[in-house]
Amino acid sequence: MKLEGQVAVITGSGRGIGRAIALAYAREGAKLALAARNETELDEAVGAVSELGAEAMAVPTDVTSQEDTERLARRVVDRFGRIDVLVNNAGNSGPVGPLQGNDIADWVNTISVNLTGTFLVCRAVIPVMLGQSAGKIINLSGAGATNAWSNMSAYCSSKAAVVRLTEVLAQELDGRGITVNALGPGSVHTSMWDKMTEQAAEAGADFIHQLGMRVTSGGGASIDECAELAVWLASEDSGELTGRLISAATDDFRGLPPRIAEIMAGDAYTLRRMGLD
């Protein structure tokens, strides 16, 4: 098993992609600390991974709270003694519609959850990993990071920022035994897409509505591919790869190991400005 004995913290793990990653990690032998705001969903997720034989704990957490995120790290260390893998999956889609019509509080909350939440959990967990001189951090990005989607300004802005935060952290932790990568899941059908599709219809955001209809009718990306990539990034298979955005939907991550040194020597899988030759 690729993650046998590893301790993994997964935020937003009560449902959707986070829960799928938790189940995949359980099958690979990881010990799990599952964090989310909805305690009912969290307990159900712990029950599901426990049925697979994984040791797991539920830690109700609001990732926008410094107090909550620091308590999360303490509780995991108290229970398991270490943190080997962190998956920052908690997120939301935010308001759909033209920027000038967005509810300000909703827009700011999207940044708080998607970006500040990632920052706060990293800030709480990194000292633990530094003490071990080892760790794998995986930050969930999204299609909004590499595509400008009209009527999705909060989501796209936050997800692009998550990728840049990933790159910066990778540089800061270079040589310390900790890798930091972003995972692009693709347009996986989750409750977030149901909400986005409904909001897009109400706002007249045709592109997002049409995309949402395709995703929710079975034409989206594979949640299993996303979970497999999360396993790959957490395992020794990903080696020294760090500061990169890898897409479950478009990148052949299984074939990357022989090319990791080449990737790290250039700008592949990063956010970089491309000019005319």
NORFENSUL-V90329 format. One record per residue. RES is the residue in three letters. PHI is phi in whole degrees, 0 to 359 (NA if undefined). PSI is psi in radians with two decimals (* if undefined). NEAR is the number of other ideal C-beta (glycine too) atoms within 8 Angstrom. Layout:
res=RES phi=PHI psi=PSI near=NEAR
res=RES phi=PHI psi=PSI near=NEAR
This chain:
res=MET phi=NA psi=2.41 near=6
res=LYS phi=286 psi=-0.40 near=10
res=LEU phi=237 psi=0.45 near=14
res=GLU phi=301 psi=2.19 near=8
res=GLY phi=80 psi=-0.10 near=6
res=GLN phi=282 psi=2.50 near=12
res=VAL phi=259 psi=2.10 near=14
res=ALA phi=240 psi=2.33 near=16
res=VAL phi=255 psi=2.23 near=15
res=ILE phi=232 psi=2.06 near=15
res=THR phi=271 psi=2.75 near=15
res=GLY phi=60 psi=0.63 near=14
res=SER phi=261 psi=0.21 near=16
res=GLY phi=283 psi=-0.35 near=14
res=ARG phi=201 psi=3.08 near=10
res=GLY phi=57 psi=-2.40 near=11
res=ILE phi=298 psi=-0.74 near=14
res=GLY phi=300 psi=-0.74 near=18
res=ARG phi=294 psi=-0.71 near=13
res=ALA phi=298 psi=-0.71 near=12
res=ILE phi=295 psi=-0.72 near=16
res=ALA phi=300 psi=-0.76 near=16
res=LEU phi=295 psi=-0.71 near=12
res=ALA phi=295 psi=-0.72 near=12
res=TYR phi=294 psi=-0.67 near=19
res=ALA phi=299 psi=-0.74 near=14
res=ARG phi=295 psi=-0.45 near=8
res=GLU phi=266 psi=0.13 near=12
res=GLY phi=93 psi=0.20 near=11
res=ALA phi=282 psi=2.69 near=15
res=LYS phi=266 psi=2.40 near=11
res=LEU phi=238 psi=2.40 near=17
res=ALA phi=244 psi=1.94 near=17
res=LEU phi=258 psi=2.26 near=17
res=ALA phi=236 psi=2.41 near=16
res=ALA phi=189 psi=2.96 near=17
res=ARG phi=275 psi=-0.61 near=7
res=ASN phi=278 psi=1.85 near=8
res=GLU phi=292 psi=-0.59 near=9
res=THR phi=296 psi=-0.86 near=7
res=GLU phi=296 psi=-0.64 near=11
res=LEU phi=296 psi=-0.79 near=16
res=ASP phi=296 psi=-0.65 near=9
res=GLU phi=294 psi=-0.67 near=9
res=ALA phi=293 psi=-0.72 near=17
res=VAL phi=298 psi=-0.71 near=13
res=GLY phi=298 psi=-0.71 near=8
res=ALA phi=294 psi=-0.75 near=11
res=VAL phi=286 psi=-0.52 near=15
res=SER phi=294 psi=-0.61 near=10
res=GLU phi=297 psi=-0.40 near=6
res=LEU phi=273 psi=0.03 near=9
res=GLY phi=93 psi=0.12 near=5
res=ALA phi=273 psi=2.49 near=12
res=GLU phi=279 psi=2.22 near=6
res=ALA phi=216 psi=2.69 near=13
res=MET phi=223 psi=2.59 near=11
res=ALA phi=258 psi=2.32 near=11
res=VAL phi=230 psi=1.65 near=12
res=PRO phi=305 psi=2.20 near=8
res=THR phi=213 psi=2.34 near=13
res=ASP phi=259 psi=1.94 near=6
res=VAL phi=291 psi=-0.20 near=16
res=THR phi=274 psi=-0.02 near=9
res=SER phi=255 psi=2.11 near=9
res=GLN phi=300 psi=-0.72 near=6
res=GLU phi=300 psi=-0.78 near=6
res=ASP phi=295 psi=-0.77 near=10
res=THR phi=291 psi=-0.63 near=15
res=GLU phi=291 psi=-0.65 near=9
res=ARG phi=295 psi=-0.67 near=10
res=LEU phi=304 psi=-0.89 near=15
res=ALA phi=299 psi=-0.75 near=14
res=ARG phi=297 psi=-0.78 near=8
res=ARG phi=295 psi=-0.66 near=11
res=VAL phi=294 psi=-0.77 near=14
res=VAL phi=294 psi=-0.70 near=11
res=ASP phi=299 psi=-0.64 near=5
res=ARG phi=277 psi=-0.81 near=8
res=PHE phi=249 psi=-0.27 near=9
res=GLY phi=87 psi=-0.17 near=5
res=ARG phi=195 psi=2.99 near=8
res=ILE phi=223 psi=2.01 near=17
res=ASP phi=264 psi=-0.56 near=12
res=VAL phi=224 psi=2.37 near=16
res=LEU phi=236 psi=2.20 near=14
res=VAL phi=245 psi=1.93 near=15
res=ASN phi=271 psi=1.64 near=15
res=ASN phi=251 psi=-0.37 near=12
res=ALA phi=304 psi=2.33 near=12
res=GLY phi=185 psi=2.93 near=12
res=ASN phi=215 psi=2.93 near=8
res=SER phi=273 psi=-0.39 near=12
res=GLY phi=76 psi=-2.99 near=14
res=PRO phi=289 psi=2.56 near=10
res=VAL phi=246 psi=2.22 near=13
res=GLY phi=139 psi=3.01 near=10
res=PRO phi=304 psi=2.48 near=7
res=LEU phi=308 psi=-0.76 near=6
res=GLN phi=292 psi=-0.25 near=4
res=GLY phi=257 psi=-0.06 near=6
res=ASN phi=292 psi=2.47 near=13
res=ASP phi=293 psi=2.21 near=6
res=ILE phi=298 psi=-0.78 near=6
res=ALA phi=297 psi=-0.68 near=6
res=ASP phi=294 psi=-0.73 near=11
res=TRP phi=297 psi=-0.86 near=14
res=VAL phi=295 psi=-0.66 near=8
res=ASN phi=297 psi=-0.62 near=11
res=THR phi=299 psi=-0.76 near=15
res=ILE phi=296 psi=-0.70 near=13
res=SER phi=298 psi=-0.77 near=10
res=VAL phi=286 psi=-0.93 near=14
res=ASN phi=288 psi=-0.72 near=16
res=LEU phi=259 psi=-0.98 near=12
res=THR phi=295 psi=-0.62 near=10
res=GLY phi=299 psi=-0.74 near=16
res=THR phi=298 psi=-0.77 near=13
res=PHE phi=301 psi=-0.83 near=9
res=LEU phi=294 psi=-0.72 near=13
res=VAL phi=292 psi=-0.73 near=16
res=CYS phi=301 psi=-0.77 near=14
res=ARG phi=299 psi=-0.59 near=8
res=ALA phi=282 psi=-0.58 near=11
res=VAL phi=268 psi=-0.58 near=14
res=ILE phi=305 psi=-0.73 near=13
res=PRO phi=302 psi=-0.60 near=8
res=VAL phi=295 psi=-0.80 near=12
res=MET phi=294 psi=-0.65 near=15
res=LEU phi=297 psi=-0.65 near=10
res=GLY phi=294 psi=-0.43 near=6
res=GLN phi=267 psi=-0.27 near=11
res=SER phi=59 psi=0.60 near=6
res=ALA phi=195 psi=2.56 near=7
res=GLY phi=166 psi=2.74 near=15
res=LYS phi=232 psi=2.15 near=12
res=ILE phi=247 psi=2.28 near=17
res=ILE phi=233 psi=2.04 near=14
res=ASN phi=254 psi=2.18 near=15
res=LEU phi=285 psi=2.15 near=14
res=SER phi=260 psi=-2.60 near=13
res=GLY phi=184 psi=2.99 near=10
res=ALA phi=299 psi=-0.45 near=10
res=GLY phi=294 psi=-0.22 near=12
res=ALA phi=284 psi=-0.58 near=15
res=THR phi=245 psi=0.00 near=9
res=ASN phi=228 psi=2.34 near=7
res=ALA phi=273 psi=1.88 near=4
res=TRP phi=260 psi=2.03 near=11
res=SER phi=304 psi=2.50 near=7
res=ASN phi=74 psi=0.23 near=12
res=MET phi=225 psi=0.79 near=13
res=SER phi=296 psi=-0.71 near=9
res=ALA phi=292 psi=-0.80 near=13
res=TYR phi=297 psi=-0.89 near=14
res=CYS phi=297 psi=-0.75 near=13
res=SER phi=298 psi=-0.77 near=9
res=SER phi=292 psi=-0.69 near=16
res=LYS phi=287 psi=-0.62 near=14
res=ALA phi=296 psi=-0.70 near=12
res=ALA phi=295 psi=-0.62 near=11
res=VAL phi=299 psi=-0.70 near=17
res=VAL phi=294 psi=-0.75 near=15
res=ARG phi=293 psi=-0.68 near=9
res=LEU phi=301 psi=-0.71 near=13
res=THR phi=301 psi=-0.79 near=16
res=GLU phi=295 psi=-0.73 near=11
res=VAL phi=295 psi=-0.80 near=8
res=LEU phi=299 psi=-0.69 near=13
res=ALA phi=300 psi=-0.70 near=14
res=GLN phi=292 psi=-0.76 near=8
res=GLU phi=297 psi=-0.54 near=6
res=LEU phi=259 psi=0.12 near=13
res=ASP phi=302 psi=2.30 near=7
res=GLY phi=81 psi=0.07 near=4
res=ARG phi=255 psi=0.10 near=7
res=GLY phi=86 psi=0.14 near=8
res=ILE phi=241 psi=2.23 near=12
res=THR phi=255 psi=2.61 near=12
res=VAL phi=225 psi=2.06 near=11
res=ASN phi=226 psi=2.75 near=18
res=ALA phi=255 psi=2.48 near=14
res=LEU phi=246 psi=2.10 near=15
res=GLY phi=266 psi=1.94 near=16
res=PRO phi=282 psi=-0.29 near=14
res=GLY phi=81 psi=3.14 near=14
res=SER phi=274 psi=1.39 near=10
res=VAL phi=276 psi=2.36 near=14
res=HIS phi=288 psi=1.87 near=9
res=THR phi=228 psi=3.14 near=10
res=SER phi=297 psi=-0.45 near=7
res=MET phi=298 psi=-0.72 near=10
res=TRP phi=290 psi=-0.59 near=15
res=ASP phi=300 psi=-0.80 near=10
res=LYS phi=295 psi=-0.80 near=9
res=MET phi=300 psi=-0.73 near=12
res=THR phi=295 psi=-0.74 near=14
res=GLU phi=295 psi=-0.77 near=8
res=GLN phi=296 psi=-0.67 near=13
res=ALA phi=296 psi=-0.68 near=15
res=ALA phi=297 psi=-0.74 near=8
res=GLU phi=292 psi=-0.60 near=7
res=ALA phi=271 psi=-0.11 near=11
res=GLY phi=72 psi=0.45 near=7
res=ALA phi=273 psi=1.49 near=13
res=ASP phi=299 psi=-0.78 near=7
res=PHE phi=298 psi=-0.83 near=9
res=ILE phi=295 psi=-0.68 near=15
res=HIS phi=296 psi=-0.79 near=11
res=GLN phi=296 psi=-0.73 near=8
res=LEU phi=297 psi=-0.76 near=9
res=GLY phi=298 psi=-0.69 near=13
res=MET phi=297 psi=-0.67 near=9
res=ARG phi=294 psi=-0.76 near=9
res=VAL phi=295 psi=-0.83 near=13
res=THR phi=286 psi=-0.24 near=11
res=SER phi=263 psi=0.20 near=6
res=GLY phi=106 psi=0.05 near=5
res=GLY phi=262 psi=0.22 near=5
res=GLY phi=276 psi=-3.06 near=12
res=ALA phi=285 psi=2.88 near=11
res=SER phi=275 psi=2.18 near=10
res=ILE phi=291 psi=-0.49 near=13
res=ASP phi=291 psi=-0.67 near=7
res=GLU phi=297 psi=-0.70 near=11
res=CYS phi=298 psi=-0.81 near=17
res=ALA phi=295 psi=-0.66 near=13
res=GLU phi=295 psi=-0.70 near=10
res=LEU phi=296 psi=-0.66 near=13
res=ALA phi=297 psi=-0.63 near=14
res=VAL phi=294 psi=-0.80 near=14
res=TRP phi=301 psi=-0.79 near=11
res=LEU phi=292 psi=-0.48 near=14
res=ALA phi=275 psi=-0.29 near=17
res=SER phi=265 psi=3.06 near=10
res=GLU phi=293 psi=-0.30 near=5
res=ASP phi=300 psi=-0.54 near=7
res=SER phi=276 psi=-0.11 near=14
res=GLY phi=52 psi=-2.25 near=7
res=GLU phi=265 psi=0.24 near=6
res=LEU phi=299 psi=2.23 near=13
res=THR phi=204 psi=2.64 near=11
res=GLY phi=72 psi=0.48 near=10
res=ARG phi=236 psi=2.65 near=12
res=LEU phi=255 psi=2.02 near=15
res=ILE phi=246 psi=2.27 near=15
res=SER phi=262 psi=2.27 near=8
res=ALA phi=290 psi=-0.46 near=15
res=ALA phi=273 psi=-0.52 near=11
res=THR phi=237 psi=-0.28 near=5
res=ASP phi=257 psi=2.38 near=10
res=ASP phi=277 psi=1.32 near=5
res=PHE phi=294 psi=-0.47 near=10
res=ARG phi=295 psi=-0.44 near=5
res=GLY phi=264 psi=0.09 near=7
res=LEU phi=281 psi=-0.53 near=13
res=PRO phi=313 psi=-0.78 near=8
res=PRO phi=292 psi=-0.25 near=5
res=ARG phi=251 psi=0.13 near=8
res=ILE phi=299 psi=-0.74 near=12
res=ALA phi=299 psi=-0.73 near=6
res=GLU phi=296 psi=-0.75 near=8
res=ILE phi=298 psi=-0.76 near=12
res=MET phi=290 psi=-0.28 near=9
res=ALA phi=274 psi=-0.14 near=5
res=GLY phi=227 psi=-2.75 near=6
res=ASP phi=253 psi=0.26 near=4
res=ALA phi=300 psi=2.46 near=7
res=TYR phi=63 psi=0.56 near=7
res=THR phi=235 psi=2.96 near=9
res=LEU phi=269 psi=1.83 near=9
res=ARG phi=224 psi=2.60 near=5
res=ARG phi=281 psi=2.28 near=3
res=MET phi=251 psi=2.11 near=3
res=GLY phi=259 psi=3.04 near=4
res=LEU phi=287 psi=2.52 near=2
res=ASP phi=288 psi=* near=2
